[in-house]
């Protein structure tokens, strides 16, 4: 297998892993938790 093909496959694997983690986070973390966490952040400066 050529180097360019390997790099392309690894890139596709990374994209698939990021997409899967994004989808799993959306399913596993309730929206209420996210809203509460974002509301409790307070000023950042």
WOVEN-V122121 format. One record per pair of residues at least 24 apart in sequence whose ideal C-beta (glycine too) atoms are under 10 Angstrom apart, sorted by the first residue. I is the first residue (numbers start at 0). J is the second residue. D is the distance in Angstrom with one decimal. If there is no record, write none. Layout:
i: (I/I)
j: (J/J)
d: (D/D)
//
This chain:
none
//
